[in-house]
Amino acid sequence: MKRIPRATAGLALPVAALVPALTLTAAAPIMASESSHSAKPTVVLVHGAFADASGWSKVVQNLQAQGYPVIAGANPLRSLSGDSDYLAALLKTIKGPVVLAAHSYGGAVITNAAAGNPNVKSLVYIAGFAPDKGETTLELAAKFPGSRLTDDPQAPVPTALNAVPFGDGPNDVDLYIKPEKFSDVFLSHRVDRDRAAVLAASQRPPGTLTGSEQTKAVAWKSIPSWYLVATDDRTIGTDNLRFMAKRAGSTTVEVDAPHDVMETNSGEVTDLILRAAQDSRPSLAQTGTGERATVLGGVAVVAIAGGAFLVVRSRRA
């Protein structure tokens, strides 16, 4: 499993050996590199089912405090293909590099929408779906036990959901988590009763096609990805999250949190997005991404990323 660097260690070399090489060949390129990377990427946040963009509020505040431009747009929640096209159109309006983060069903949307967009430099899955081509979100949620959306796999509508028709077509149906199930399924009883009741009352329902349409494009096969696994996820299921994170080769962290991890652990969510924005993958340590060289008063010191690493487990049930 990939490891995430948690500390750096300095390595001092003799001045006589370093000063000529650094002053003649290294100093100017490093300064140019610093200048070229001074502009921060735009962070685009995509919400999932049973929520809206306000669920990102704490994360937006954290990112803006760090100087990042942020867009937390509305996900239509009508169909996987339509929602993906909507997001792809939004991404085309953004100049410069983009870090694309998504929660829950939003993960399936970014998987499709980011494919082929050269400006999207990183994908961040926050307890989100990362489907492969031909897969649906419903089948992924049922791959391993853990989801409490239904206790009857044969039921036409998952038993924790209410189906509300909004038209005459067979797919013109919205799905709501039943109020009495919301705290358990979406929040794992990690917030107080009053707050859970507010979130249940204000949930945004997905249409049935969000769960039944197949994925057509897979961005995580060509774009580096980061993944937060919520270890008490009762909506998608923790083992299903682990499976998708491992398959995608994502740099992964596990957090003791419910599916709505932005509500309970916004700091950890922000931290992973910042790591993606800074491209702090261990696999890049040898490319120079994590290295800096400075010359102060004729003394050269090379700092090389190293030290302690957090080993993040990713296992398949």
C-alpha distance (Angstrom), angle and dihedral (degrees) to the residues before:
residue distance angle dihedral
M1 . . .
K2 3.76 . .
R3 3.78 117.8 .
I4 3.76 128.2 -138.9
P5 3.82 117.2 -137.3
R6 3.78 112.2 -119.7
A7 3.80 101.2 177.0
T8 3.81 142.7 16.1
A9 3.79 130.6 -133.3
G10 3.79 126.3 -154.7
L11 3.78 123.4 -131.7
A12 3.81 115.8 -159.6
L13 3.80 118.7 -158.4
P14 3.83 128.9 -171.7
V15 3.80 112.1 -74.0
A16 3.80 93.2 -133.9
A17 3.78 90.7 58.9
L18 3.79 96.6 43.6
V19 3.79 108.1 38.7
P20 3.83 99.8 66.6
A21 3.79 94.6 46.0
L22 3.77 96.0 42.9
T23 3.77 97.4 43.7
L24 3.80 93.7 46.9
T25 3.78 102.4 38.4
A26 3.78 113.4 7.2
A27 3.78 109.2 42.8
A28 3.80 98.3 65.0
P29 3.82 96.7 45.8
I30 3.80 91.0 47.9
M31 3.79 91.8 51.1
A32 3.78 89.7 48.7
S33 3.78 90.4 49.1
E34 3.80 91.6 51.6
S35 3.79 90.1 51.1
S36 3.78 94.4 47.6
H37 3.81 91.7 52.3
S38 3.80 96.8 44.2
A39 3.80 94.1 99.0
K40 3.78 111.5 83.0
P41 3.81 120.2 -133.7
T42 3.78 120.7 -111.8
V43 3.79 111.4 -104.9
V44 3.81 113.1 -143.0
L45 3.81 115.4 -164.7
V46 3.81 121.2 -160.0
H47 3.79 121.1 -165.9
G48 3.77 124.6 -148.7
A49 3.78 138.2 -142.5
F50 3.81 123.6 -43.2
A51 3.82 90.8 22.5
D52 3.78 141.8 63.5
A53 3.80 138.4 -142.4
S54 3.81 92.2 -77.8
G55 3.81 87.1 73.8
W56 3.81 86.9 75.3
S57 3.82 93.9 54.5
K58 3.82 97.3 110.4
V59 3.80 91.9 44.1
V60 3.81 91.4 48.6
Q61 3.80 90.4 53.1
N62 3.80 91.3 48.9
L63 3.80 93.7 49.3
Q64 3.79 94.3 44.9
A65 3.80 89.3 51.3
Q66 3.81 86.4 58.5
G67 3.80 90.8 52.8
Y68 3.80 99.1 -104.5
P69 3.81 121.6 142.8
V70 3.81 106.8 -125.6
I71 3.80 135.0 -164.4
A72 3.80 118.4 -171.9
G73 3.76 101.0 -178.3
A74 3.77 131.9 -174.2
N75 3.79 115.8 -94.2
P76 3.83 107.4 -147.4
L77 3.84 93.4 -144.6
R78 3.81 91.7 -153.3
S79 3.82 104.0 115.5
L80 3.79 136.4 -19.9
S81 3.79 93.0 -116.2
G82 3.79 94.9 45.1
D83 3.80 94.7 43.9
S84 3.80 90.6 48.6
D85 3.80 92.3 50.6
Y86 3.81 89.5 49.0
L87 3.80 92.2 52.7
A88 3.81 93.2 43.2
A89 3.82 88.9 55.7
L90 3.81 91.0 50.6
L91 3.81 92.0 49.6
K92 3.81 91.0 54.1
T93 3.81 89.7 61.7
I94 3.82 93.3 58.7
K95 3.78 118.2 91.2
G96 3.79 119.4 -145.4
P97 3.80 131.9 8.3
V98 3.79 121.4 -17.1
V99 3.79 133.1 -156.4
L100 3.80 106.9 -156.0
A101 3.81 116.9 -157.4
A102 3.78 127.4 177.7
H103 3.77 140.8 178.7
S104 3.80 128.0 -144.3
Y105 3.83 113.1 -36.1
G106 3.81 87.3 5.8
G107 3.80 86.7 75.1
A108 3.80 90.4 66.8
V109 3.80 89.1 49.3
I110 3.82 95.2 53.4
T111 3.81 90.5 44.0
N112 3.81 88.6 62.3
A113 3.82 100.8 31.2
A114 3.81 98.6 50.4
A115 3.80 96.2 51.3
G116 3.78 110.2 116.5
N117 3.82 95.5 7.5
P118 3.83 107.4 124.1
N119 3.81 92.8 -164.4
V120 3.79 93.6 64.8
K121 3.79 103.2 90.5
S122 3.81 101.0 169.5
L123 3.79 139.5 22.4
V124 3.80 120.7 -152.3
Y125 3.78 119.4 -166.0
I126 3.82 113.7 -161.5
A127 3.81 104.7 -166.9
G128 3.78 83.6 -41.6
F129 3.76 140.9 146.1
A130 3.81 116.5 -96.4
P131 3.80 102.1 -176.8
D132 3.77 127.7 -174.6
K133 3.79 123.0 -134.6
G134 3.80 112.6 -62.6
E135 3.81 95.2 15.6
T136 3.81 126.9 120.5
T137 3.78 127.8 -148.9
L138 3.82 92.2 -120.7
E139 3.79 93.2 57.2
L140 3.81 91.7 46.8
A141 3.81 91.7 51.9
A142 3.80 88.4 53.9
K143 3.82 97.7 45.2
F144 3.82 94.4 94.5
P145 3.82 129.9 12.0
G146 3.78 118.5 -92.3
S147 3.78 108.0 83.9
R148 3.80 115.0 106.4
L149 3.79 95.7 -165.7
T150 3.79 88.1 109.4
D151 3.78 139.8 10.3
D152 3.81 92.3 -166.5
P153 3.82 115.1 59.5
Q154 3.82 89.8 -168.2
A155 3.81 95.4 55.2
P156 3.84 113.3 114.7
V157 3.82 88.6 -135.7
P158 3.82 121.3 32.4
T159 3.78 105.8 -100.3
A160 3.82 95.5 -124.3
L161 3.81 90.8 57.0
N162 3.79 136.8 77.8
A163 3.82 116.8 -142.3
V164 3.81 114.6 -142.2
P165 3.85 117.7 -175.0
F166 3.81 116.1 -140.9
G167 3.82 98.5 177.0
D168 3.77 145.0 6.3
G169 3.82 98.9 -91.7
P170 3.81 122.3 100.1
N171 3.81 90.5 -114.7
D172 3.80 96.3 42.6
V173 3.78 92.6 106.1
D174 3.80 131.3 116.7
L175 3.79 121.4 -152.1
Y176 3.81 123.2 -143.9
I177 3.79 128.0 -177.2
K178 3.79 106.2 -117.2
P179 3.83 109.7 -105.2
E180 3.79 92.4 -123.0
K181 3.84 90.2 52.3
F182 3.80 99.4 43.1
S183 3.81 99.4 86.7
D184 3.81 91.7 50.3
V185 3.82 100.6 40.0
F186 3.80 101.3 37.6
L187 3.80 103.4 24.3
S188 3.83 105.2 24.7
H189 3.81 86.5 -134.8
R190 3.82 89.5 -71.0
V191 3.84 96.2 132.9
D192 3.79 130.9 54.8
R193 3.77 120.9 -86.2
D194 3.80 96.2 -107.4
R195 3.80 93.6 52.0
A196 3.80 91.6 46.4
A197 3.80 89.7 51.9
V198 3.82 91.1 53.0
L199 3.80 92.2 50.1
A200 3.80 91.6 47.2
A201 3.80 92.0 50.5
S202 3.81 93.7 48.1
Q203 3.82 99.2 42.7
R204 3.80 118.1 133.2
P205 3.79 112.0 -133.6
P206 3.80 124.5 -134.7
G207 3.79 122.2 -135.4
T208 3.78 117.4 -117.1
L209 3.81 92.9 -106.5
T210 3.81 90.1 67.3
G211 3.78 87.7 71.4
S212 3.79 101.8 34.5
E213 3.82 105.4 43.3
Q214 3.78 116.7 96.1
T215 3.78 124.4 -120.7
K216 3.80 112.3 -106.7
A217 3.82 103.1 -176.5
V218 3.80 131.4 31.7
A219 3.80 115.3 -151.4
W220 3.81 96.3 177.0
K221 3.81 89.7 69.5
S222 3.81 90.5 68.0
I223 3.83 105.5 20.6
P224 3.83 123.5 65.7
S225 3.80 111.9 -108.2
W226 3.78 139.2 -157.7
Y227 3.79 123.5 -161.6
L228 3.80 135.6 -160.9
V229 3.79 113.1 -158.2
A230 3.81 114.0 -158.5
T231 3.80 104.7 -147.4
D232 3.81 94.2 -153.4
D233 3.80 97.7 45.2
R234 3.80 110.9 150.4
T235 3.80 97.4 170.0
I236 3.82 103.0 59.5
G237 3.80 95.8 6.5
T238 3.80 126.5 -113.3
D239 3.80 96.1 -111.9
N240 3.79 90.0 51.6
L241 3.81 89.0 53.6
R242 3.79 90.9 49.9
F243 3.78 91.2 49.6
M244 3.80 93.0 53.0
A245 3.81 93.9 44.0
K246 3.80 92.1 51.7
R247 3.79 94.2 45.1
A248 3.80 91.9 50.6
G249 3.80 91.4 49.9
S250 3.79 88.8 -126.2
T251 3.78 124.7 172.3
T252 3.78 96.2 -112.7
V253 3.78 141.3 -160.0
E254 3.79 127.7 -176.6
V255 3.79 120.6 -142.8
D256 3.80 128.0 -171.5
A257 3.79 94.9 -121.6
P258 3.81 144.6 113.1
H259 3.78 125.2 -103.4
D260 3.81 91.1 -86.3
V261 3.79 90.6 62.4
M262 3.82 93.4 157.7
E263 3.81 88.3 65.1
T264 3.80 95.0 51.7
N265 3.81 106.2 23.7
S266 3.79 108.5 26.5
G267 3.80 91.7 149.2
E268 3.79 93.6 60.4
V269 3.80 90.3 45.7
T270 3.80 90.8 51.8
D271 3.78 91.9 47.3
L272 3.80 93.4 55.4
I273 3.81 92.2 47.6
L274 3.81 89.6 51.1
R275 3.81 90.2 51.1
A276 3.78 89.3 53.0
A277 3.81 91.2 46.7
Q278 3.81 89.5 52.5
D279 3.82 91.1 42.3
S280 3.79 90.8 -129.4
R281 3.76 98.7 171.8
P282 3.81 118.5 149.4
S283 3.80 88.8 -134.8
L284 3.81 88.9 66.7
A285 3.81 94.9 55.8
Q286 3.79 92.6 98.8
T287 3.80 94.9 48.0
G288 3.79 94.3 67.4
T289 3.80 95.2 -108.7
G290 3.79 91.0 121.9
E291 3.82 96.5 40.3
R292 3.78 130.2 97.6
A293 3.79 131.3 -178.7
T294 3.76 125.4 -165.8
V295 3.77 133.2 178.3
L296 3.79 113.6 -149.5
G297 3.82 119.8 174.7
G298 3.78 91.6 -19.8
V299 3.83 91.9 -55.7
A300 3.80 115.9 121.1
V301 3.76 123.4 -156.1
V302 3.77 125.4 177.7
A303 3.79 116.4 -154.0
I304 3.78 114.2 -159.1
A305 3.76 123.9 -168.9
G306 3.76 110.3 -108.8
G307 3.78 144.0 107.4
A308 3.71 126.4 92.0
F309 3.75 122.1 11.0
L310 3.76 129.9 -163.2
V311 3.76 108.7 -129.9
V312 3.75 108.9 -146.1
R313 3.73 117.2 -158.8
S314 3.75 121.7 -139.4
R315 3.75 115.2 -178.4
R316 3.73 137.0 169.8
A317 3.77 119.6 -132.8
